[in-house]
Amino acid sequence: MIPSPLSRPAVAADLPFLSAEPLDLVGLLAKSHHPEAGAVVLFSGEVRDNDPQTDVDYLEYEAQEAMAAKSIKQILDDACEKFPLKIALAQHRVGKVGVSESAVVVITASPHRAEAYSANRYIIDRIKHESPIWKCEYFKDGTKEWGGNCNCQKITGDANKHVYEWTEEKK
Amino acid sequence: MTIEVFAVLKDYFQKEFQLQSSAKNISELKLQLTRQNPEAANVLDLCRFAVHDEFVDQNFSINPNDTISVIPPSSGG
């Protein structure tokens, strides 16, 4: 039997899209090998401390969990239709995440690297703009700030239209 | 109806609350929430609304037993 190009290994199907526990990057990568994939790309979005004024202590992520899970699933399904992926998975943290910890992981595997990179970027880009997940920065001085909102609707005039970093490859 | 808010909106409203409302659609509900808390007007203006976990538009009809999520612009990743 020829495997369907959309078939995904069990790791992707069983993986919860949101996790209150630290993301197991190494474990996820270890399970992200496929005999027809010559390229595996792992993106980890990590908490950084680069605010010159106030030091970031930690971030806290909140989600409308049912909708965020549905959104991530839809984005992965769309990516699998758009690109020849053998593996596509994504998981986002909720709750408290410390500096240098991973807040979101996206793994893509495809026969060649161009598609694995493109698909990975497509997925993370859409998750950041579309999935109902929010971060709050907690600073060492005890203050907090909800931030980094997608503000595309100021440009597009529509809360459902976004300006993505990812763009179709120009041939 | 039950209203649940997220992220920065929690600075203005309880995370989840019951609202006595005669709002017939999302647009009227948004107006009511804005009147209830004018300081939240700018944020509410950028929000999307969802009924029973599905995004809906401003004209969507709502009922007293609905659970409505007020969804600010995303900031995940």
gemmi code that builds the backbone of each chain (N, CA, C; Angstrom):
import gemmi

chains = {
    "A": [
        ("MET", (0.835, -1.197, 0.000), (0.000, 0.000, 0.000), (0.874, 1.253, 0.000)),
        ("ILE", (0.520, 2.190, -0.857), (1.277, 3.447, -0.886), (0.706, 4.372, 0.191)),
        ("PRO", (1.558, 4.858, 1.093), (1.016, 5.724, 2.143), (0.511, 7.040, 1.563)),
        ("SER", (-0.590, 7.519, 2.083), (-1.129, 8.795, 1.629), (-0.152, 9.905, 1.978)),
        ("PRO", (0.004, 10.893, 1.092), (0.930, 11.988, 1.414), (0.503, 12.761, 2.659)),
        ("LEU", (-0.788, 12.641, 3.027), (-1.258, 13.382, 4.200), (-1.143, 12.566, 5.485)),
        ("SER", (-0.790, 11.281, 5.324), (-0.743, 10.466, 6.545), (0.367, 10.958, 7.457)),
        ("ARG", (0.054, 10.986, 8.726), (1.042, 11.459, 9.684), (1.330, 10.351, 10.687)),
        ("PRO", (2.542, 10.352, 11.210), (2.856, 9.340, 12.213), (2.075, 9.602, 13.502)),
        ("ALA", (2.008, 8.574, 14.330), (1.214, 8.640, 15.543), (1.604, 9.823, 16.432)),
        ("VAL", (2.879, 10.186, 16.424), (3.321, 11.267, 17.308), (2.515, 12.546, 17.055)),
        ("ALA", (2.221, 12.816, 15.787), (1.486, 14.044, 15.475), (0.019, 13.903, 15.823)),
        ("ALA", (-0.537, 12.725, 15.543), (-1.961, 12.524, 15.782), (-2.292, 12.552, 17.276)),
        ("ASP", (-1.393, 12.012, 18.092), (-1.694, 11.890, 19.527), (-1.254, 13.100, 20.335)),
        ("LEU", (-0.471, 13.963, 19.740), (0.135, 15.053, 20.499), (-0.901, 16.123, 20.831)),
        ("PRO", (-1.076, 16.466, 22.116), (-1.972, 17.583, 22.416), (-1.386, 18.878, 21.855)),
        ("PHE", (-2.233, 19.755, 21.361), (-1.731, 20.980, 20.735), (-1.306, 22.020, 21.765)),
        ("LEU", (-1.813, 21.861, 23.002), (-1.429, 22.763, 24.089), (-0.877, 21.936, 25.229)),
        ("SER", (0.117, 22.494, 25.919), (0.709, 21.744, 27.020), (0.997, 22.663, 28.195)),
        ("ALA", (0.601, 22.225, 29.372), (0.921, 22.986, 30.584), (2.285, 22.573, 31.133)),
        ("GLU", (2.853, 21.526, 30.533), (4.169, 21.028, 30.960), (5.229, 21.521, 29.973)),
        ("PRO", (6.519, 21.568, 30.414), (7.586, 21.960, 29.484), (7.553, 21.109, 28.209)),
        ("LEU", (7.844, 21.749, 27.068), (7.818, 21.041, 25.796), (9.064, 20.158, 25.683)),
        ("ASP", (8.859, 18.929, 25.293), (9.954, 17.967, 25.201), (10.533, 17.988, 23.785)),
        ("LEU", (11.356, 19.010, 23.512), (11.877, 19.200, 22.150), (12.656, 17.980, 21.666)),
        ("VAL", (13.526, 17.479, 22.526), (14.374, 16.354, 22.117), (13.520, 15.111, 21.867)),
        ("GLY", (12.564, 14.875, 22.750), (11.680, 13.714, 22.594), (10.838, 13.808, 21.333)),
        ("LEU", (10.343, 15.017, 21.061), (9.510, 15.201, 19.865), (10.342, 15.021, 18.598)),
        ("LEU", (11.558, 15.577, 18.621), (12.431, 15.445, 17.455), (12.789, 13.972, 17.217)),
        ("ALA", (13.037, 13.258, 18.313), (13.418, 11.843, 18.196), (12.326, 11.039, 17.501)),
        ("LYS", (11.074, 11.492, 17.652), (9.962, 10.750, 17.038), (9.611, 11.296, 15.653)),
        ("SER", (10.356, 12.310, 15.188), (9.973, 12.984, 13.949), (10.817, 12.560, 12.750)),
        ("HIS", (11.087, 11.277, 12.672), (11.839, 10.776, 11.517), (10.896, 9.957, 10.649)),
        ("HIS", (11.116, 10.032, 9.355), (10.233, 9.344, 8.407), (11.100, 8.850, 7.269)),
        ("PRO", (10.872, 7.612, 6.826), (11.759, 7.059, 5.787), (11.750, 7.843, 4.479)),
        ("GLU", (10.679, 8.609, 4.220), (10.643, 9.379, 2.968), (11.011, 10.842, 3.167)),
        ("ALA", (11.436, 11.185, 4.373), (11.780, 12.589, 4.645), (13.291, 12.758, 4.727)),
        ("GLY", (13.820, 13.568, 3.799), (15.244, 13.861, 3.828), (15.561, 15.123, 4.610)),
        ("ALA", (14.508, 15.806, 5.054), (14.716, 17.061, 5.796), (13.734, 17.149, 6.951)),
        ("VAL", (14.268, 17.452, 8.119), (13.425, 17.680, 9.297), (13.804, 19.048, 9.852)),
        ("VAL", (12.810, 19.932, 10.013), (13.061, 21.257, 10.575), (12.311, 21.382, 11.894)),
        ("LEU", (13.037, 21.773, 12.927), (12.412, 22.037, 14.223), (12.569, 23.512, 14.553)),
        ("PHE", (11.449, 24.181, 14.774), (11.488, 25.564, 15.245), (11.016, 25.587, 16.688)),
        ("SER", (11.794, 26.253, 17.544), (11.372, 26.454, 18.922), (11.314, 27.947, 19.190)),
        ("GLY", (10.124, 28.438, 19.533), (9.982, 29.848, 19.904), (10.234, 29.961, 21.396)),
        ("GLU", (11.261, 30.729, 21.772), (11.699, 30.722, 23.165), (11.574, 32.091, 23.824)),
        ("VAL", (11.425, 32.061, 25.124), (11.264, 33.294, 25.885), (12.603, 33.998, 26.001)),
        ("ARG", (12.629, 35.265, 25.576), (13.887, 35.999, 25.649), (13.770, 37.169, 26.621)),
        ("ASP", (14.929, 37.574, 27.071), (14.988, 38.687, 28.005), (15.832, 39.774, 27.362)),
        ("ASN", (15.188, 40.618, 26.556), (15.994, 41.652, 25.898), (15.423, 43.046, 26.093)),
        ("ASP", (14.473, 43.141, 27.036), (13.928, 44.468, 27.299), (14.974, 45.275, 28.060)),
        ("PRO", (15.459, 46.375, 27.468), (16.561, 47.111, 28.089), (16.174, 47.775, 29.413)),
        ("GLN", (14.905, 48.108, 29.574), (14.475, 48.840, 30.769), (14.187, 47.918, 31.952)),
        ("THR", (13.397, 46.905, 31.660), (12.940, 46.041, 32.743), (13.241, 44.597, 32.399)),
        ("ASP", (13.841, 43.887, 33.316), (14.180, 42.496, 33.055), (12.933, 41.625, 33.092)),
        ("VAL", (12.817, 40.771, 32.088), (11.720, 39.808, 32.070), (12.039, 38.687, 33.057)),
        ("ASP", (11.084, 38.412, 33.931), (11.240, 37.322, 34.880), (10.726, 36.027, 34.247)),
        ("TYR", (9.497, 36.093, 33.762), (8.908, 34.945, 33.060), (7.716, 35.436, 32.250)),
        ("LEU", (7.225, 34.581, 31.384), (5.999, 34.879, 30.639), (4.904, 33.929, 31.108)),
        ("GLU", (3.691, 34.376, 30.947), (2.589, 33.470, 31.194), (1.713, 33.460, 29.946)),
        ("TYR", (1.440, 32.255, 29.459), (0.605, 32.109, 28.261), (-0.779, 31.632, 28.653)),
        ("GLU", (-1.762, 32.253, 28.024), (-3.149, 31.894, 28.240), (-3.767, 31.569, 26.878)),
        ("ALA", (-4.714, 30.654, 26.864), (-5.363, 30.326, 25.593), (-6.857, 30.144, 25.797)),
        ("GLN", (-7.615, 30.404, 24.762), (-8.986, 29.899, 24.720), (-8.755, 28.491, 24.204)),
        ("GLU", (-8.663, 27.537, 25.119), (-8.020, 26.265, 24.787), (-8.723, 25.482, 23.691)),
        ("ALA", (-10.059, 25.406, 23.752), (-10.774, 24.636, 22.724), (-10.523, 25.233, 21.343)),
        ("MET", (-10.589, 26.559, 21.275), (-10.424, 27.217, 19.976), (-8.971, 27.209, 19.516)),
        ("ALA", (-8.034, 27.322, 20.462), (-6.617, 27.315, 20.085), (-6.232, 25.941, 19.535)),
        ("ALA", (-6.724, 24.884, 20.177), (-6.408, 23.530, 19.708), (-6.979, 23.312, 18.305)),
        ("LYS", (-8.209, 23.768, 18.129), (-8.852, 23.616, 16.821), (-8.095, 24.412, 15.750)),
        ("SER", (-7.660, 25.601, 16.120), (-6.936, 26.467, 15.198), (-5.604, 25.831, 14.774)),
        ("ILE", (-4.857, 25.315, 15.748), (-3.554, 24.706, 15.413), (-3.765, 23.481, 14.526)),
        ("LYS", (-4.777, 22.691, 14.850), (-5.058, 21.509, 14.023), (-5.364, 21.914, 12.580)),
        ("GLN", (-6.179, 22.952, 12.445), (-6.549, 23.418, 11.096), (-5.319, 23.905, 10.327)),
        ("ILE", (-4.446, 24.635, 11.025), (-3.230, 25.167, 10.380), (-2.329, 24.010, 9.918)),
        ("LEU", (-2.200, 22.973, 10.770), (-1.384, 21.816, 10.377), (-2.012, 21.085, 9.188)),
        ("ASP", (-3.330, 20.945, 9.221), (-4.012, 20.296, 8.085), (-3.799, 21.100, 6.803)),
        ("ASP", (-3.919, 22.410, 6.915), (-3.705, 23.265, 5.735), (-2.266, 23.128, 5.218)),
        ("ALA", (-1.310, 23.075, 6.153), (0.101, 22.942, 5.755), (0.316, 21.625, 5.013)),
        ("CYS", (-0.352, 20.563, 5.495), (-0.195, 19.252, 4.848), (-0.806, 19.235, 3.450)),
        ("GLU", (-1.811, 20.064, 3.233), (-2.384, 20.157, 1.886), (-1.491, 20.956, 0.962)),
        ("LYS", (-0.839, 21.964, 1.547), (-0.072, 22.914, 0.758), (1.327, 22.411, 0.411)),
        ("PHE", (1.903, 21.641, 1.322), (3.287, 21.190, 1.153), (3.343, 19.655, 1.220)),
        ("PRO", (4.354, 19.071, 0.583), (4.472, 17.603, 0.603), (5.102, 17.119, 1.912)),
        ("LEU", (4.367, 17.252, 3.009), (4.941, 16.936, 4.314), (4.727, 15.477, 4.697)),
        ("LYS", (5.710, 14.929, 5.332), (5.580, 13.593, 5.905), (5.232, 13.696, 7.384)),
        ("ILE", (5.667, 14.768, 8.000), (5.360, 15.012, 9.410), (5.110, 16.505, 9.589)),
        ("ALA", (4.052, 16.823, 10.332), (3.804, 18.216, 10.729), (3.239, 18.175, 12.128)),
        ("LEU", (3.925, 18.786, 13.045), (3.376, 18.845, 14.396), (3.683, 20.195, 15.025)),
        ("ALA", (2.836, 20.562, 15.967), (3.030, 21.826, 16.679), (2.435, 21.693, 18.063)),
        ("GLN", (3.106, 22.292, 18.998), (2.613, 22.284, 20.373), (2.963, 23.634, 21.004)),
        ("HIS", (1.991, 24.213, 21.719), (2.195, 25.521, 22.356), (2.021, 25.374, 23.859)),
        ("ARG", (2.863, 26.076, 24.600), (2.749, 26.052, 26.062), (1.607, 26.942, 26.524)),
        ("VAL", (1.014, 26.572, 27.643), (0.174, 27.490, 28.403), (0.752, 27.536, 29.820)),
        ("GLY", (0.455, 28.621, 30.524), (0.971, 28.784, 31.882), (2.319, 29.490, 31.877)),
        ("LYS", (3.033, 29.312, 33.005), (4.266, 30.069, 33.227), (5.435, 29.464, 32.452)),
        ("VAL", (6.147, 30.297, 31.685), (7.289, 29.827, 30.900), (8.475, 30.745, 31.172)),
        ("GLY", (9.588, 30.168, 31.608), (10.757, 30.954, 31.993), (11.628, 31.340, 30.811)),
        ("VAL", (12.531, 32.308, 31.037), (13.480, 32.739, 30.008), (14.277, 31.518, 29.520)),
        ("SER", (14.457, 31.438, 28.211), (15.152, 30.343, 27.516), (14.350, 29.052, 27.419)),
        ("GLU", (13.148, 29.043, 27.978), (12.296, 27.869, 27.774), (11.524, 28.020, 26.462)),
        ("SER", (11.090, 26.890, 25.948), (10.340, 26.891, 24.696), (8.866, 27.159, 24.971)),
        ("ALA", (8.327, 28.130, 24.233), (6.904, 28.448, 24.341), (6.099, 27.763, 23.251)),
        ("VAL", (6.768, 27.471, 22.138), (6.056, 26.821, 21.024), (7.068, 26.044, 20.185)),
        ("VAL", (6.652, 24.861, 19.749), (7.519, 24.063, 18.878), (6.738, 23.682, 17.626)),
        ("VAL", (7.435, 23.751, 16.495), (6.862, 23.300, 15.220), (7.896, 22.400, 14.559)),
        ("ILE", (7.485, 21.203, 14.193), (8.386, 20.298, 13.480), (7.748, 19.921, 12.144)),
        ("THR", (8.548, 20.044, 11.090), (8.081, 19.647, 9.763), (9.117, 18.737, 9.136)),
        ("ALA", (8.661, 17.722, 8.446), (9.569, 16.822, 7.741), (9.030, 16.592, 6.335)),
        ("SER", (9.927, 16.666, 5.363), (9.516, 16.511, 3.969), (10.674, 15.881, 3.195)),
        ("PRO", (10.412, 15.458, 1.957), (11.494, 14.839, 1.188), (12.716, 15.759, 1.050)),
        ("HIS", (12.489, 17.062, 0.813), (13.602, 17.996, 0.609), (13.465, 19.203, 1.528)),
        ("ARG", (14.572, 19.912, 1.761), (14.577, 20.922, 2.811), (13.741, 22.162, 2.500)),
        ("ALA", (13.636, 22.523, 1.227), (12.918, 23.767, 0.911), (11.497, 23.733, 1.472)),
        ("GLU", (10.817, 22.607, 1.258), (9.425, 22.510, 1.721), (9.356, 22.432, 3.239)),
        ("ALA", (10.310, 21.755, 3.844), (10.286, 21.634, 5.306), (10.453, 23.013, 5.949)),
        ("TYR", (11.372, 23.818, 5.399), (11.556, 25.180, 5.927), (10.308, 26.040, 5.682)),
        ("SER", (9.835, 26.022, 4.443), (8.683, 26.855, 4.083), (7.454, 26.500, 4.914)),
        ("ALA", (7.193, 25.216, 5.019), (6.002, 24.769, 5.747), (6.118, 25.142, 7.221)),
        ("ASN", (7.328, 25.009, 7.750), (7.530, 25.327, 9.162), (7.226, 26.797, 9.424)),
        ("ARG", (7.709, 27.637, 8.521), (7.494, 29.072, 8.661), (6.019, 29.439, 8.482)),
        ("TYR", (5.389, 28.776, 7.539), (3.956, 28.977, 7.287), (3.159, 28.654, 8.562)),
        ("ILE", (3.509, 27.538, 9.200), (2.756, 27.093, 10.381), (2.957, 28.060, 11.554)),
        ("ILE", (4.208, 28.406, 11.865), (4.441, 29.262, 13.034), (3.853, 30.659, 12.811)),
        ("ASP", (3.955, 31.113, 11.576), (3.415, 32.424, 11.240), (1.904, 32.464, 11.501)),
        ("ARG", (1.213, 31.459, 11.016), (-0.246, 31.440, 11.195), (-0.620, 31.241, 12.656)),
        ("ILE", (0.102, 30.399, 13.369), (-0.218, 30.195, 14.798), (-0.115, 31.527, 15.543)),
        ("LYS", (0.979, 32.257, 15.280), (1.189, 33.521, 16.004), (0.081, 34.542, 15.715)),
        ("HIS", (-0.378, 34.574, 14.469), (-1.391, 35.571, 14.118), (-2.812, 35.125, 14.454)),
        ("GLU", (-3.082, 33.838, 14.301), (-4.478, 33.396, 14.292), (-4.937, 32.664, 15.542)),
        ("SER", (-4.076, 31.870, 16.153), (-4.546, 31.026, 17.261), (-4.790, 31.886, 18.499)),
        ("PRO", (-5.950, 31.691, 19.157), (-6.260, 32.519, 20.331), (-5.426, 32.137, 21.555)),
        ("ILE", (-4.189, 32.638, 21.528), (-3.212, 32.407, 22.597), (-2.579, 33.768, 22.882)),
        ("TRP", (-2.359, 34.042, 24.180), (-1.819, 35.358, 24.547), (-0.696, 35.218, 25.547)),
        ("LYS", (0.260, 36.149, 25.446), (1.343, 36.137, 26.431), (1.294, 37.382, 27.299)),
        ("CYS", (1.665, 37.176, 28.551), (1.811, 38.300, 29.475), (3.230, 38.248, 30.010)),
        ("GLU", (3.935, 39.382, 29.886), (5.301, 39.440, 30.398), (5.278, 39.872, 31.857)),
        ("TYR", (5.953, 39.127, 32.693), (6.109, 39.505, 34.108), (7.554, 39.930, 34.307)),
        ("PHE", (7.728, 41.159, 34.817), (9.070, 41.710, 34.973), (9.571, 41.528, 36.408)),
        ("LYS", (10.905, 41.633, 36.528), (11.515, 41.404, 37.840), (11.099, 42.461, 38.865)),
        ("ASP", (10.660, 43.636, 38.385), (10.224, 44.674, 39.337), (8.764, 44.467, 39.782)),
        ("GLY", (8.169, 43.342, 39.357), (6.817, 43.036, 39.831), (5.702, 43.517, 38.922)),
        ("THR", (6.053, 44.267, 37.852), (5.019, 44.741, 36.937), (4.765, 43.679, 35.853)),
        ("LYS", (3.668, 43.863, 35.149), (3.358, 42.929, 34.066), (2.816, 43.686, 32.874)),
        ("GLU", (2.874, 43.045, 31.725), (2.351, 43.683, 30.515), (1.888, 42.631, 29.520)),
        ("TRP", (0.607, 42.730, 29.127), (0.117, 41.882, 28.043), (0.700, 42.455, 26.768)),
        ("GLY", (1.300, 41.619, 25.927), (1.965, 42.267, 24.796), (2.128, 41.434, 23.552)),
        ("GLY", (2.769, 42.088, 22.588), (3.099, 41.431, 21.334), (1.893, 41.052, 20.505)),
        ("ASN", (0.806, 41.828, 20.656), (-0.402, 41.491, 19.908), (-0.206, 41.595, 18.406)),
        ("CYS", (-0.879, 40.702, 17.728), (-1.020, 40.835, 16.280), (-1.804, 42.122, 16.031)),
        ("ASN", (-1.223, 43.060, 15.291), (-1.967, 44.304, 15.021), (-2.232, 44.479, 13.524)),
        ("CYS", (-2.346, 43.332, 12.853), (-2.555, 43.371, 11.394), (-3.833, 44.100, 11.006)),
        ("GLN", (-4.848, 44.047, 11.878), (-6.108, 44.660, 11.429), (-5.987, 46.171, 11.287)),
        ("LYS", (-4.956, 46.754, 11.915), (-4.721, 48.186, 11.674), (-4.268, 48.411, 10.237)),
        ("ILE", (-3.644, 47.386, 9.647), (-3.178, 47.480, 8.265), (-4.239, 46.976, 7.291)),
        ("THR", (-4.857, 45.830, 7.632), (-5.773, 45.192, 6.674), (-7.214, 45.641, 6.858)),
        ("GLY", (-7.528, 46.218, 8.034), (-8.899, 46.631, 8.298), (-9.834, 45.472, 8.593)),
        ("ASP", (-9.279, 44.273, 8.817), (-10.098, 43.086, 9.033), (-9.373, 42.186, 10.041)),
        ("ALA", (-10.088, 41.863, 11.151), (-9.463, 41.061, 12.217), (-9.081, 39.658, 11.737)),
        ("ASN", (-9.630, 39.252, 10.601), (-9.324, 37.913, 10.092), (-8.327, 37.920, 8.935)),
        ("LYS", (-7.793, 39.097, 8.615), (-6.792, 39.159, 7.541), (-5.461, 39.588, 8.138)),
        ("HIS", (-4.428, 38.825, 7.829), (-3.132, 39.073, 8.446), (-2.043, 39.316, 7.404)),
        ("VAL", (-0.988, 39.960, 7.879), (0.185, 40.151, 7.027), (1.235, 39.172, 7.542)),
        ("TYR", (1.510, 38.154, 6.759), (2.409, 37.103, 7.213), (3.845, 37.375, 6.796)),
        ("GLU", (4.791, 36.864, 7.606), (6.195, 36.872, 7.179), (6.355, 35.894, 6.036)),
        ("TRP", (5.640, 34.765, 6.169), (5.722, 33.728, 5.151), (5.010, 34.193, 3.891)),
        ("THR", (5.656, 34.024, 2.751), (4.987, 34.347, 1.490), (5.237, 33.212, 0.507)),
        ("GLU", (4.368, 33.101, -0.484), (4.554, 32.086, -1.522), (5.906, 32.326, -2.187)),
        ("GLU", (6.615, 31.228, -2.450), (7.910, 31.351, -3.130), (7.704, 31.913, -4.535)),
        ("LYS", (8.533, 32.898, -4.876), (8.473, 33.412, -6.248), (9.294, 32.489, -7.130)),
        ("LYS", (8.649, 31.986, -8.183), (9.374, 31.060, -9.072), (10.095, 31.853, -10.147)),
    ],
    "B": [
        ("MET", (-26.624, 35.719, 29.743), (-25.617, 34.966, 28.994), (-24.299, 34.948, 29.755)),
        ("THR", (-23.483, 33.967, 29.412), (-22.176, 33.850, 30.062), (-21.116, 34.464, 29.151)),
        ("ILE", (-20.343, 35.367, 29.738), (-19.282, 36.009, 28.960), (-17.941, 35.554, 29.526)),
        ("GLU", (-17.032, 35.134, 28.666), (-15.671, 34.858, 29.133), (-14.705, 35.736, 28.357)),
        ("VAL", (-13.784, 36.344, 29.113), (-12.812, 37.239, 28.469), (-11.404, 36.706, 28.701)),
        ("PHE", (-10.472, 37.182, 27.894), (-9.112, 36.660, 27.940), (-8.094, 37.795, 27.950)),
        ("ALA", (-6.896, 37.405, 28.383), (-5.726, 38.273, 28.299), (-6.000, 39.653, 28.903)),
        ("VAL", (-5.667, 40.690, 28.157), (-5.725, 42.052, 28.708), (-7.151, 42.428, 29.154)),
        ("LEU", (-8.156, 41.795, 28.596), (-9.537, 42.117, 28.995), (-9.810, 41.785, 30.451)),
        ("LYS", (-9.005, 40.898, 31.021), (-9.186, 40.549, 32.437), (-8.818, 41.719, 33.350)),
        ("ASP", (-8.100, 42.712, 32.788), (-7.831, 43.935, 33.563), (-9.093, 44.784, 33.682)),
        ("TYR", (-10.091, 44.493, 32.864), (-11.312, 45.315, 32.838), (-12.567, 44.569, 33.269)),
        ("PHE", (-12.576, 43.258, 33.055), (-13.756, 42.452, 33.382), (-13.312, 41.224, 34.181)),
        ("GLN", (-14.285, 40.615, 34.884), (-14.003, 39.318, 35.484), (-13.756, 38.314, 34.367)),
        ("LYS", (-12.952, 37.307, 34.663), (-12.625, 36.316, 33.618), (-13.883, 35.692, 33.025)),
        ("GLU", (-14.838, 35.399, 33.909), (-16.101, 34.843, 33.421), (-17.219, 35.424, 34.252)),
        ("PHE", (-18.276, 35.884, 33.604), (-19.378, 36.461, 34.365), (-20.701, 36.292, 33.632)),
        ("GLN", (-21.759, 36.370, 34.424), (-23.104, 36.317, 33.854), (-23.522, 37.742, 33.525)),
        ("LEU", (-24.094, 37.931, 32.365), (-24.510, 39.266, 31.951), (-26.008, 39.276, 31.651)),
        ("GLN", (-26.711, 40.157, 32.346), (-28.111, 40.381, 31.985), (-28.098, 41.258, 30.749)),
        ("SER", (-28.619, 40.742, 29.674), (-28.490, 41.499, 28.435), (-29.675, 41.264, 27.517)),
        ("SER", (-30.086, 42.343, 26.887), (-31.134, 42.188, 25.874), (-30.514, 42.277, 24.479)),
        ("ALA", (-29.187, 42.204, 24.442), (-28.496, 42.305, 23.148), (-28.952, 41.184, 22.223)),
        ("LYS", (-29.300, 41.555, 21.013), (-29.811, 40.564, 20.066), (-28.696, 40.007, 19.176)),
        ("ASN", (-27.629, 40.774, 19.085), (-26.510, 40.277, 18.274), (-25.184, 40.743, 18.886)),
        ("ILE", (-24.096, 40.309, 18.269), (-22.765, 40.591, 18.817), (-22.502, 42.092, 18.870)),
        ("SER", (-22.939, 42.782, 17.858), (-22.718, 44.218, 17.787), (-23.332, 44.925, 19.006)),
        ("GLU", (-24.570, 44.536, 19.357), (-25.235, 45.149, 20.516), (-24.542, 44.750, 21.823)),
        ("LEU", (-24.073, 43.506, 21.873), (-23.361, 43.047, 23.072), (-22.074, 43.855, 23.267)),
        ("LYS", (-21.370, 44.075, 22.165), (-20.117, 44.831, 22.217), (-20.382, 46.249, 22.748)),
        ("LEU", (-21.468, 46.830, 22.278), (-21.848, 48.165, 22.733), (-22.144, 48.158, 24.236)),
        ("GLN", (-22.876, 47.131, 24.683), (-23.214, 47.030, 26.100), (-21.943, 46.887, 26.958)),
        ("LEU", (-21.009, 46.043, 26.500), (-19.764, 45.846, 27.255), (-18.943, 47.133, 27.285)),
        ("THR", (-18.968, 47.864, 26.189), (-18.226, 49.121, 26.112), (-18.824, 50.160, 27.057)),
        ("ARG", (-20.165, 50.198, 27.126), (-20.824, 51.141, 28.047), (-20.541, 50.772, 29.490)),
        ("GLN", (-20.513, 49.458, 29.738), (-20.260, 48.977, 31.096), (-18.840, 49.344, 31.535)),
        ("ASN", (-17.925, 49.342, 30.593), (-16.536, 49.630, 30.936), (-15.859, 50.421, 29.812)),
        ("PRO", (-16.110, 51.745, 29.787), (-15.596, 52.580, 28.684), (-14.076, 52.513, 28.520)),
        ("GLU", (-13.363, 52.252, 29.608), (-11.896, 52.172, 29.502), (-11.444, 51.015, 28.617)),
        ("ALA", (-12.318, 50.031, 28.449), (-11.963, 48.861, 27.638), (-12.323, 49.054, 26.167)),
        ("ALA", (-12.832, 50.237, 25.833), (-13.353, 50.466, 24.478), (-12.328, 50.149, 23.383)),
        ("ASN", (-11.097, 50.637, 23.563), (-10.083, 50.433, 22.523), (-9.775, 48.957, 22.302)),
        ("VAL", (-9.712, 48.221, 23.418), (-9.417, 46.788, 23.302), (-10.603, 46.060, 22.676)),
        ("LEU", (-11.813, 46.359, 23.192), (-13.009, 45.679, 22.667), (-13.157, 45.879, 21.168)),
        ("ASP", (-12.745, 47.057, 20.723), (-12.841, 47.385, 19.314), (-12.010, 46.443, 18.429)),
        ("LEU", (-10.916, 45.918, 19.000), (-10.025, 45.044, 18.225), (-10.381, 43.566, 18.387)),
        ("CYS", (-11.357, 43.281, 19.265), (-11.642, 41.880, 19.595), (-12.535, 41.205, 18.577)),
        ("ARG", (-12.339, 39.898, 18.485), (-13.292, 39.047, 17.775), (-14.148, 38.343, 18.825)),
        ("PHE", (-15.317, 37.904, 18.413), (-16.216, 37.233, 19.346), (-16.467, 35.801, 18.868)),
        ("ALA", (-16.663, 34.918, 19.842), (-16.962, 33.528, 19.510), (-18.145, 33.069, 20.347)),
        ("VAL", (-19.027, 32.316, 19.730), (-20.166, 31.740, 20.441), (-19.984, 30.229, 20.431)),
        ("HIS", (-19.994, 29.644, 21.631), (-19.756, 28.200, 21.771), (-18.535, 27.764, 20.960)),
        ("ASP", (-17.433, 28.486, 21.154), (-16.121, 28.155, 20.589), (-16.001, 28.287, 19.067)),
        ("GLU", (-16.929, 29.012, 18.454), (-16.808, 29.282, 17.012), (-16.820, 30.789, 16.793)),
        ("PHE", (-15.866, 31.281, 15.984), (-15.875, 32.712, 15.671), (-17.163, 33.084, 14.933)),
        ("VAL", (-17.703, 34.244, 15.283), (-18.917, 34.725, 14.608), (-18.709, 36.191, 14.237)),
        ("ASP", (-19.549, 36.697, 13.335), (-19.393, 38.111, 12.973), (-20.350, 38.994, 13.782)),
        ("GLN", (-20.265, 40.283, 13.534), (-20.986, 41.267, 14.349), (-22.509, 41.119, 14.286)),
        ("ASN", (-23.010, 40.561, 13.187), (-24.466, 40.430, 13.015), (-25.026, 39.137, 13.583)),
        ("PHE", (-24.153, 38.311, 14.112), (-24.594, 36.996, 14.585), (-25.599, 37.144, 15.730)),
        ("SER", (-26.739, 36.445, 15.612), (-27.778, 36.520, 16.653), (-27.362, 35.729, 17.890)),
        ("ILE", (-27.625, 36.308, 19.054), (-27.235, 35.637, 20.303), (-28.455, 35.460, 21.206)),
        ("ASN", (-28.347, 34.463, 22.093), (-29.445, 34.100, 22.997), (-28.967, 34.152, 24.443)),
        ("PRO", (-29.953, 34.289, 25.377), (-29.583, 34.420, 26.781), (-28.790, 33.233, 27.331)),
        ("ASN", (-28.927, 32.053, 26.738), (-28.185, 30.898, 27.275), (-26.855, 30.652, 26.561)),
        ("ASP", (-26.433, 31.586, 25.725), (-25.162, 31.414, 25.009), (-23.956, 31.688, 25.908)),
        ("THR", (-22.854, 30.993, 25.598), (-21.559, 31.337, 26.192), (-20.739, 32.035, 25.113)),
        ("ILE", (-20.319, 33.244, 25.437), (-19.658, 34.077, 24.427), (-18.235, 34.399, 24.870)),
        ("SER", (-17.275, 34.104, 24.002), (-15.872, 34.411, 24.297), (-15.491, 35.697, 23.591)),
        ("VAL", (-14.819, 36.560, 24.330), (-14.315, 37.800, 23.728), (-12.806, 37.617, 23.537)),
        ("ILE", (-12.392, 37.631, 22.257), (-11.046, 37.184, 21.871), (-10.199, 38.368, 21.397)),
        ("PRO", (-9.259, 38.823, 22.215), (-8.361, 39.903, 21.761), (-7.420, 39.402, 20.655)),
        ("PRO", (-6.739, 40.325, 19.967), (-5.756, 39.888, 18.958), (-4.728, 38.936, 19.579)),
        ("SER", (-4.333, 37.945, 18.813), (-3.431, 36.905, 19.332), (-2.039, 37.452, 19.643)),
        ("SER", (-1.386, 36.832, 20.615), (0.012, 37.179, 20.884), (0.786, 35.952, 21.344)),
        ("GLY", (0.489, 34.825, 20.696), (1.198, 33.603, 21.054), (2.579, 33.548, 20.413)),
        ("GLY", (3.247, 32.430, 20.603), (4.560, 32.215, 19.998), (5.670, 32.796, 20.824)),
    ],
}
model = gemmi.Model(1)
for chain_id, residues in chains.items():
    chain = gemmi.Chain(chain_id)
    for i, (resn, *xyz) in enumerate(residues, 1):
        res = gemmi.Residue()
        res.name, res.seqid = resn, gemmi.SeqId(i, " ")
        for name, pos in zip(("N", "CA", "C"), xyz):
            atom = gemmi.Atom()
            atom.name, atom.element = name, gemmi.Element(name[0])
            atom.pos, atom.b_iso = gemmi.Position(*pos), 0.0
            res.add_atom(atom)
        chain.add_residue(res)
    model.add_chain(chain)
structure = gemmi.Structure()
structure.add_model(model)
structure.setup_entities()
